[in-house]
Amino acid sequence: MEENPDATARPIECAEKLKVLGEPIRFRLIEALQAGSMAVGDLAELLELPLMLVSHHLKVLLEYGFVQRQKEGRFVYYSLGDDVLRMNKLNLGCCELSFPASQDQRTKSGGK
């Protein structure tokens, strides 16, 4: 019997994604982006964290598809990734996130 390579890759990929969300700062970023797209500086200010730390965690979330980025002028805006938006809810038992059907709102209050 031949083993399906996707069958073994899925649990590993899932475990890696759960590990990414297991970092509290990343989870807080996902929560914050439920309201809509935000500039990196605005996210740092909202979460009261250093800009470089927020940028680092956003890069990891981007790598795993949890967020997407769009550059506008000198500002970089992050929003929930398409895969996340296709889900309407993420329920991990201990916590639950609901995602809006669309993300047209954008915070542009300076992007610091």
BELJOGI-V944811 format. One record per residue. RES is the residue in one small letter. PHI is phi in whole degrees, -180 to 180 (* if undefined). D_LAST is the distance of its C-alpha to the last C-alpha in Angstrom with 2 decimals. Layout:
# BELJOGI-V944811
[[RES & PHI & D_LAST] [RES & PHI & D_LAST]]
This chain:
# BELJOGI-V944811
[[m & * & 56.86] [e & -88 & 53.75] [e & -84 & 50.41] [n & -79 & 47.55] [p & -62 & 44.62] [d & -66 & 42.15] [a & -64 & 43.73] [t & -85 & 42.87] [a & -72 & 39.42] [r & -60 & 38.25] [p & -63 & 38.61] [i & -68 & 36.90] [e & -62 & 33.97] [c & -63 & 33.80] [a & -62 & 33.90] [e & -64 & 31.06] [k & -67 & 28.87] [l & -65 & 29.86] [k & -63 & 29.00] [v & -60 & 25.44] [l & -73 & 25.15] [g & -71 & 26.91] [e & -80 & 23.86] [p & -54 & 22.57] [i & -65 & 18.83] [r & -65 & 19.39] [f & -63 & 21.50] [r & -64 & 18.91] [l & -64 & 16.40] [i & -61 & 19.31] [e & -59 & 20.02] [a & -64 & 16.57] [l & -76 & 16.71] [q & -62 & 20.12] [a & -77 & 18.64] [g & 136 & 17.23] [s & -64 & 14.60] [m & -142 & 10.97] [a & -74 & 7.74] [v & -56 & 7.26] [g & -62 & 4.20] [d & -67 & 6.55] [l & -64 & 9.36] [a & -61 & 8.64] [e & -66 & 8.52] [l & -60 & 11.49] [l & -88 & 13.39] [e & 54 & 12.73] [l & -129 & 12.49] [p & -62 & 11.11] [l & -55 & 8.51] [m & -63 & 11.57] [l & -67 & 13.83] [v & -63 & 12.11] [s & -59 & 11.97] [h & -60 & 15.61] [h & -70 & 16.77] [l & -65 & 15.33] [k & -62 & 17.25] [v & -66 & 20.35] [l & -62 & 20.09] [l & -65 & 19.76] [e & -59 & 22.81] [y & -96 & 24.85] [g & 83 & 23.98] [f & -74 & 22.41] [v & -132 & 19.25] [q & -130 & 18.68] [r & -127 & 15.83] [q & -141 & 15.42] [k & -93 & 13.65] [e & -132 & 13.20] [g & 65 & 12.70] [r & -94 & 9.87] [f & -105 & 8.10] [v & -116 & 9.94] [y & -108 & 11.20] [y & -115 & 13.55] [s & -143 & 16.62] [l & -62 & 19.90] [g & -70 & 22.22] [d & -57 & 25.38] [d & -62 & 27.65] [v & -68 & 25.93] [l & -68 & 26.13] [r & -69 & 29.82] [m & -83 & 30.50] [n & -101 & 30.45] [k & -158 & 30.59] [l & -123 & 30.19] [n & -115 & 32.64] [l & -103 & 32.99] [g & 88 & 35.43] [c & -81 & 33.38] [c & -156 & 30.41] [e & -140 & 29.89] [l & -120 & 27.02] [s & -112 & 27.63] [f & -115 & 25.78] [p & -68 & 25.65] [a & -67 & 27.87] [s & -142 & 25.18] [q & -127 & 21.44] [d & -92 & 20.99] [q & -76 & 18.41] [r & -140 & 14.83] [t & -92 & 11.87] [k & -131 & 9.81] [s & -99 & 8.41] [g & 129 & 5.41] [g & 61 & 3.81] [k & -5 & 0.00]]
